[in-house]
Amino acid sequence: MSSYNLNNVEQWFILLDYNPGHYTLDAEEASVYDLAILDPDEHPPLEDLSKLILIAYVSLGEAETYRSYWKNVYDKDFIIEENPYWEGNYLVDVRNTSWRATIIEGVIPELLEKGFKGIMMDTIDTASFLESEDHEKFRGSADAMVSFVKEIHERYPDLFLISNNGFEVLDDIAPYISGMLVESIYMSYNPDTEEDIAVSEEDREYKLYYLQRLQEEYKLPVFAVDYISSDDMPLIRDTAERLRLLGFKPYIAKRGLKELYKN
């Protein structure tokens, strides 16, 4: 883990669908934050955010057709199938060393050159999902994801690694990560009705079981994103405060993560 502890982060935001034609981030407004999670390609000018710890979104378990590496991997045998819920994202076999090299030798060096200090590792759960769907075909995928994360950490020991979920392999990846991002502890969004919905107690307790262990046993921070589509500030403040009482670092956003939202 890097010598800087992300437990020291107080304010942070995540901005993954940045379109300056729709919204322009105010550099002065952003300057009060300690950390920002950004899309590696579509982001505000990084020189305007030089005082922040910049974390880039990187998908480990899926290849994305809109990334520069796609032209080099689209026909490889580690590309499995398109994610039916996310157009342009293809599940990959993380046991394949060529896919790992794509990230470790290609993607990460480019991010470091741009000024990013860490990565948010998404789709970690894909490996466990594939193994559960077809154990014989994808035997060892979950272990391969763990070794993938370990390999990144060993190659770049000062790189902040934030896991997006990854509950199934938490104990195995905890020694290599700097924190975890989790979505929807109290509030979420129904895409069918376009309404805010409260997260069920069952779903929340499942997540809290792992997250509280992450805090207590591994002393790692939890970056919590809850979604509220309205501008109901009392609800936004109340949700953020409930997350703080759990010891989490809250950020309340609208689905899409297109702007910097005031909490």
VOVEXPA-737859 format. One line per 10 residues: number of its first residue (from 1); their letters; for each residue x, y, z of N, C-alpha, C. Coordinates in steps of 0.1 Angstrom, whole numbers, plus 5000, padded with zeros to 4 digits. Example, Ala and Ser with C-alpha at 12.3 -4.5 7.8 and 13.67 -1.06 7.14 Angstrom:
// residues 2
1> AS> 5132 4943 5078 5123 4955 5078 5132 4967 5078  5128 4978 5071 5137 4989 5071 5129 5000 5079
//
This chain:
// residues 263
1> MSSYNLNNVE> 5008 4988 5000 5000 5000 5000 5009 5012 5000  5004 5023 4994 5012 5035 4993 5014 5040 5008  5024 5048 5010 5027 5054 5023 5016 5064 5027  5009 5070 5017 4998 5079 5021 4986 5070 5023  4979 5072 5035 4968 5064 5038 4955 5071 5034  4947 5064 5026 4934 5070 5021 4924 5072 5032  4927 5067 5044 4918 5070 5056 4918 5085 5058  4929 5092 5054 4930 5106 5056 4921 5115 5047  4915 5109 5037 4907 5116 5027 4894 5120 5035  4890 5132 5033 4877 5137 5040 4866 5139 5029
11> QWFILLDYNP> 4870 5146 5018 4860 5149 5008 4865 5143 4995  4855 5137 4987 4859 5131 4975 4847 5131 4966  4849 5129 4953 4838 5127 4943 4842 5118 4932  4832 5113 4925 4834 5104 4914 4826 5110 4902  4833 5111 4891 4828 5117 4878 4832 5108 4867  4823 5100 4862 4827 5090 4852 4821 5092 4838  4811 5101 4837 4805 5104 4824 4806 5119 4821  4819 5124 4820 4821 5138 4819 4820 5142 4804  4811 5152 4802 4809 5158 4789 4809 5173 4790  4820 5180 4786 4820 5194 4788 4810 5202 4780
21> GHYTLDAEEA> 4804 5195 4770 4792 5201 4763 4780 5202 4772  4779 5193 4781 4768 5192 4790 4771 5199 4804  4783 5197 4808 4787 5202 4822 4802 5205 4822  4806 5216 4828 4820 5219 4829 4823 5220 4844  4833 5212 4848 4837 5212 4862 4844 5225 4866  4839 5232 4877 4846 5244 4882 4858 5240 4890  4870 5244 4885 4882 5240 4892 4883 5245 4906  4878 5257 4909 4878 5262 4922 4869 5254 4932  4857 5251 4926 4848 5243 4934 4854 5229 4938  4861 5223 4928 4867 5210 4930 4879 5210 4939
31> SVYDLAILDP> 4885 5222 4941 4897 5223 4949 4896 5220 4963  4884 5220 4969 4881 5217 4983 4881 5202 4985  4882 5194 4975 4881 5179 4976 4896 5174 4977  4896 5162 4983 4909 5155 4985 4912 5145 4974  4902 5139 4969 4903 5128 4959 4892 5128 4949  4895 5124 4937 4886 5124 4926 4888 5111 4919  4877 5104 4916 4877 5092 4907 4871 5096 4894  4879 5094 4883 4876 5099 4870 4877 5088 4860  4869 5090 4849 4871 5082 4837 4885 5085 4832  4893 5074 4827 4906 5077 4823 4908 5085 4810
41> DEHPPLEDLS> 4897 5085 4802 4897 5092 4789 4889 5105 4789  4877 5104 4794 4868 5116 4794 4868 5122 4808  4876 5133 4809 4877 5139 4822 4880 5154 4821  4878 5162 4831 4882 5176 4831 4897 5177 4830  4902 5189 4826 4917 5190 4825 4924 5187 4839  4933 5177 4838 4939 5172 4850 4947 5183 4857  4953 5192 4850 4961 5203 4856 4952 5211 4865  4939 5212 4863 4930 5219 4872 4928 5212 4885  4932 5199 4885 4929 5191 4897 4942 5186 4903  4953 5193 4901 4966 5188 4905 4968 5186 4920
51> KLILIAYVSL> 4960 5193 4928 4961 5191 4942 4953 5180 4948  4946 5173 4939 4938 5162 4944 4945 5149 4941  4942 5138 4948 4946 5125 4945 4937 5120 4934  4942 5117 4922 4934 5114 4910 4935 5099 4908  4923 5093 4908 4921 5079 4907 4914 5076 4893  4919 5067 4885 4913 5064 4872 4904 5051 4873  4893 5052 4866 4885 5040 4865 4891 5030 4856  4893 5017 4860 4898 5007 4852 4890 4994 4854  4885 4988 4843 4878 4976 4844 4887 4964 4842  4888 4956 4853 4896 4944 4852 4890 4932 4847
61> GEAETYRSYW> 4877 4931 4849 4869 4918 4845 4862 4920 4832  4862 4931 4826 4856 4934 4813 4864 4943 4804  4864 4940 4791 4871 4948 4781 4861 4958 4775  4865 4970 4773 4855 4980 4768 4859 4984 4754  4849 4984 4745 4851 4987 4731 4855 5001 4728  4853 5010 4738 4856 5025 4736 4869 5028 4742  4878 5019 4746 4891 5021 4750 4901 5019 4739  4912 5026 4740 4922 5025 4729 4928 5011 4727  4928 5003 4738 4933 4990 4737 4924 4980 4729  4912 4984 4727 4902 4974 4721 4907 4969 4708
71> KNVYDKDFII> 4913 4977 4699 4917 4973 4686 4927 4962 4687  4934 4960 4698 4944 4950 4700 4939 4937 4706  4927 4938 4712 4922 4926 4719 4909 4920 4714  4902 4928 4705 4888 4924 4702 4887 4910 4697  4897 4904 4690 4897 4891 4684 4904 4881 4692  4908 4884 4705 4915 4874 4713 4906 4864 4719  4912 4852 4723 4903 4842 4728 4899 4844 4743  4905 4854 4749 4901 4857 4763 4888 4866 4763  4884 4871 4752 4871 4879 4751 4860 4868 4751  4851 4869 4761 4841 4858 4762 4828 4862 4755
81> EENPYWEGNY> 4821 4872 4760 4808 4877 4755 4805 4890 4760  4796 4897 4753 4792 4911 4757 4783 4910 4770  4785 4919 4778 4776 4920 4790 4763 4925 4785  4752 4917 4788 4739 4920 4783 4733 4933 4789  4739 4937 4800 4733 4949 4807 4742 4961 4805  4753 4960 4797 4762 4971 4795 4768 4970 4781  4762 4977 4772 4766 4977 4758 4781 4982 4757  4788 4974 4749 4802 4978 4747 4812 4972 4757  4807 4965 4766 4816 4958 4777 4815 4943 4775  4827 4937 4774 4828 4923 4771 4835 4916 4783
91> LVDVRNTSWR> 4829 4906 4788 4835 4898 4799 4848 4891 4794  4858 4891 4802 4871 4885 4798 4875 4874 4808  4883 4866 4803 4889 4855 4811 4902 4860 4818  4901 4864 4830 4913 4870 4837 4924 4860 4840  4922 4847 4837 4933 4838 4838 4943 4840 4827  4939 4847 4816 4948 4849 4805 4958 4859 4807  4971 4856 4805 4982 4865 4808 4982 4877 4798  4977 4875 4786 4977 4886 4777 4968 4897 4781  4956 4893 4786 4947 4904 4791 4954 4911 4803  4960 4904 4812 4966 4911 4823 4977 4920 4818
101> ATIIEGVIPE> 4985 4916 4808 4995 4925 4803 4989 4937 4796  4977 4936 4791 4971 4947 4785 4969 4958 4795  4965 4954 4807 4963 4964 4818 4976 4968 4824  4984 4959 4828 4996 4961 4836 5007 4968 4827  5009 4964 4815 5019 4969 4807 5015 4981 4798  5002 4981 4795 4997 4992 4786 4989 5003 4793  4978 4999 4799 4968 5009 4805 4975 5017 4817  4980 5010 4826 4985 5016 4838 4996 5026 4836  5006 5022 4828 5017 5032 4825 5012 5045 4818  5002 5044 4810 4996 5056 4804 4989 5064 4814
111> LLEKGFKGIM> 4983 5058 4824 4976 5066 4834 4986 5073 4843  4997 5066 4846 5007 5072 4855 5013 5085 4847  5015 5083 4834 5021 5094 4827 5011 5106 4826  4998 5104 4827 4989 5114 4827 4988 5121 4840  4992 5115 4851 4992 5121 4864 4983 5114 4874  4977 5103 4871 4968 5095 4880 4977 5089 4890  4972 5088 4903 4979 5082 4914 4974 5068 4918  4963 5064 4912 4957 5052 4915 4946 5048 4906  4941 5036 4908 4930 5031 4899 4918 5026 4908  4906 5028 4903 4895 5021 4909 4892 5009 4900
121> MDTIDTASFL> 4893 4997 4906 4892 4985 4899 4878 4980 4899  4872 4981 4887 4858 4977 4885 4857 4963 4880  4845 4957 4880 4842 4944 4875 4851 4933 4881  4855 4934 4893 4863 4924 4900 4854 4911 4902  4841 4914 4904 4831 4903 4906 4829 4894 4894  4833 4899 4882 4830 4891 4870 4837 4877 4871  4848 4876 4876 4855 4863 4877 4847 4853 4885  4843 4858 4897 4835 4849 4905 4822 4845 4899  4816 4855 4892 4803 4852 4884 4805 4841 4874  4816 4842 4866 4818 4832 4855 4821 4819 4861
131> ESEDHEKFRG> 4828 4818 4872 4831 4805 4878 4819 4799 4884  4810 4807 4889 4797 4802 4895 4788 4797 4884  4788 4803 4872 4780 4800 4861 4784 4787 4854  4797 4785 4853 4803 4773 4846 4816 4770 4853  4814 4762 4864 4826 4759 4873 4837 4752 4865  4834 4743 4857 4844 4735 4850 4851 4744 4840  4844 4752 4832 4850 4760 4822 4859 4771 4828  4854 4777 4839 4861 4789 4844 4867 4786 4858  4870 4773 4860 4876 4769 4873 4889 4778 4876  4890 4783 4888 4902 4791 4891 4901 4806 4887
141> SADAMVSFVK> 4889 4810 4882 4888 4824 4878 4889 4834 4890  4882 4831 4901 4882 4840 4912 4897 4841 4918  4904 4830 4919 4918 4830 4923 4926 4838 4914  4923 4837 4901 4931 4844 4891 4929 4859 4892  4917 4864 4896 4914 4878 4898 4922 4883 4910  4923 4875 4921 4931 4878 4932 4946 4880 4929  4951 4870 4921 4965 4871 4917 4967 4883 4907  4957 4887 4900 4958 4898 4891 4959 4911 4899  4951 4913 4910 4952 4924 4918 4966 4924 4925  4970 4913 4930 4983 4912 4937 4994 4916 4927
151> EIHERYPDLF> 4993 4911 4915 5004 4914 4905 5004 4929 4902  4993 4936 4901 4993 4950 4899 5000 4957 4911  4996 4953 4923 5002 4959 4935 5017 4957 4936  5021 4945 4932 5036 4942 4933 5043 4950 4922  5037 4952 4911 5044 4959 4900 5044 4974 4903  5033 4979 4909 5032 4993 4912 5028 4995 4927  5038 4993 4936 5035 4993 4950 5030 5007 4955  5033 5018 4949 5028 5031 4953 5015 5035 4947  5009 5026 4939 4997 5029 4932 4985 5026 4941  4976 5036 4943 4964 5034 4951 4955 5024 4944
161> LISNNGFEVL> 4950 5014 4950 4941 5005 4944 4928 5005 4952  4917 5010 4946 4904 5010 4952 4896 4999 4945  4890 4990 4953 4882 4980 4947 4867 4984 4947  4861 4983 4935 4847 4985 4935 4840 4971 4938  4834 4970 4950 4829 4957 4954 4840 4947 4955  4837 4935 4950 4847 4924 4952 4845 4917 4965  4833 4916 4970 4831 4910 4984 4835 4896 4985  4833 4888 4974 4836 4874 4974 4851 4871 4976  4860 4881 4972 4874 4878 4973 4881 4889 4983  4872 4895 4991 4877 4905 5000 4889 4901 5008
171> DDIAPYISGM> 4888 4890 5015 4899 4886 5024 4912 4884 5016  4911 4880 5004 4923 4877 4996 4929 4890 4990  4921 4899 4986 4927 4911 4980 4930 4923 4990  4924 4921 5002 4926 4932 5012 4941 4936 5015  4950 4927 5015 4964 4931 5017 4970 4940 5006  4963 4940 4994 4969 4947 4983 4961 4960 4979  4950 4963 4986 4942 4974 4982 4943 4985 4992  4939 4997 4988 4939 5009 4996 4926 5013 5002  4915 5007 4997 4902 5010 5001 4892 5004 4992  4879 5005 4995 4868 4999 4987 4857 5009 4984
181> LVESIYMSYN> 4852 5009 4972 4841 5017 4969 4828 5008 4968  4817 5013 4974 4805 5005 4974 4793 5014 4971  4784 5009 4963 4772 5017 4959 4760 5013 4967  4751 5022 4969 4737 5020 4974 4737 5012 4987  4740 5019 4998 4739 5014 5011 4725 5017 5016  4720 5030 5014 4707 5034 5019 4697 5037 5007  4703 5044 4997 4694 5049 4986 4699 5044 4973  4690 5040 4964 4694 5036 4951 4683 5042 4941  4683 5037 4929 4675 5042 4918 4669 5031 4910  4656 5032 4907 4649 5022 4899 4649 5028 4884
191> PDTEEDIAVS> 4657 5021 4875 4658 5027 4862 4645 5025 4854  4636 5016 4858 4623 5014 4851 4613 5025 4854  4613 5029 4867 4603 5039 4871 4610 5053 4872  4623 5053 4872 4631 5066 4873 4628 5072 4887  4627 5064 4897 4624 5069 4910 4635 5065 4920  4637 5073 4930 4646 5069 4941 4639 5058 4949  4647 5048 4954 4642 5037 4962 4651 5035 4974  4645 5031 4985 4653 5028 4996 4659 5014 4995  4671 5012 4998 4677 4998 4997 4671 4990 5008  4668 4977 5005 4663 4968 5015 4673 4965 5026
201> EEDREYKLYY> 4668 4962 5038 4676 4959 5049 4685 4947 5046  4679 4937 5039 4687 4925 5036 4699 4928 5028  4697 4936 5017 4708 4940 5008 4719 4948 5016  4714 4957 5024 4723 4965 5032 4731 4957 5042  4725 4948 5049 4732 4940 5059 4742 4931 5052  4739 4926 5040 4749 4918 5033 4762 4926 5030  4760 4938 5026 4772 4947 5023 4779 4951 5036  4771 4954 5046 4777 4959 5058 4786 4948 5065  4782 4935 5063 4790 4924 5069 4804 4925 5064  4806 4927 5051 4819 4927 5045 4826 4941 5048
211> LQRLQEEYKL> 4818 4952 5047 4825 4965 5048 4830 4968 5062  4822 4963 5072 4826 4966 5086 4839 4957 5089  4840 4945 5083 4852 4937 5085 4864 4944 5078  4861 4950 5067 4872 4958 5060 4877 4969 5069  4868 4975 5076 4873 4986 5084 4880 4981 5097  4874 4971 5103 4879 4966 5116 4891 4958 5115  4891 4948 5105 4902 4939 5104 4914 4945 5096  4910 4952 5086 4921 4957 5076 4924 4972 5077  4915 4979 5085 4917 4993 5087 4917 5001 5074  4909 4997 5065 4908 5003 5052 4895 5012 5050
221> PVFAVDYISS> 4896 5023 5043 4884 5032 5042 4874 5026 5032  4861 5030 5034 4850 5027 5026 4845 5039 5019  4845 5040 5006 4840 5052 4999 4826 5048 4994  4816 5054 5000 4802 5050 4998 4794 5060 4989  4789 5055 4978 4781 5063 4969 4766 5058 4970  4757 5067 4974 4743 5065 4973 4737 5074 4963  4726 5069 4956 4720 5076 4945 4707 5082 4949  4706 5096 4947 4693 5103 4949 4691 5112 4937  4681 5109 4929 4679 5117 4917 4673 5130 4918  4667 5133 4930 4660 5146 4932 4670 5155 4938
231> DDMPLIRDTA> 4666 5168 4940 4674 5178 4947 4669 5180 4961  4665 5169 4967 4659 5169 4981 4671 5170 4991  4675 5182 4994 4687 5184 5003 4685 5178 5017  4674 5179 5023 4673 5172 5036 4675 5157 5035  4670 5151 5024 4672 5136 5022 4687 5134 5019  4693 5142 5011 4707 5141 5007 4716 5142 5020  4713 5152 5028 4722 5154 5040 4720 5143 5050  4707 5138 5051 4704 5127 5061 4711 5114 5056  4711 5112 5043 4717 5099 5038 4732 5100 5040  4738 5112 5037 4752 5113 5039 4756 5111 5054
241> ERLRLLGFKP> 4748 5117 5063 4751 5116 5077 4750 5101 5082  4740 5094 5077 4739 5080 5081 4751 5072 5076  4756 5075 5065 4768 5068 5060 4780 5072 5068  4781 5085 5072 4792 5089 5081 4792 5082 5094  4780 5080 5100 4779 5073 5112 4783 5058 5112  4783 5053 5100 4789 5039 5098 4804 5039 5096  4810 5051 5096 4824 5053 5094 4828 5053 5080  4819 5055 5071 4822 5055 5056 4824 5070 5052  4830 5071 5040 4832 5084 5034 4821 5086 5023  4811 5094 5026 4799 5094 5017 4801 5103 5005
251> YIAKRGLKEL> 4794 5100 4995 4792 5109 4983 4778 5105 4978  4769 5115 4977 4756 5114 4972 4755 5119 4958  4750 5111 4948 4751 5115 4934 4738 5111 4927  4737 5116 4915 4726 5112 4906 4732 5101 4897  4723 5092 4893 4728 5081 4884 4734 5087 4872  4745 5081 4867 4752 5086 4855 4765 5092 4859  4765 5098 4871 4778 5104 4876 4783 5114 4866  4775 5123 4861 4778 5133 4851 4783 5146 4856  4781 5149 4869 4785 5162 4874 4791 5160 4888  4796 5171 4894 4800 5172 4907 4788 5176 4915
261> YKN> 4783 5167 4924 4771 5170 4932 4774 5175 4946  4767 5186 4949 4769 5191 4963 4761 5183 4973  4768 5179 4984 4762 5172 4994 4759 5180 5007
//
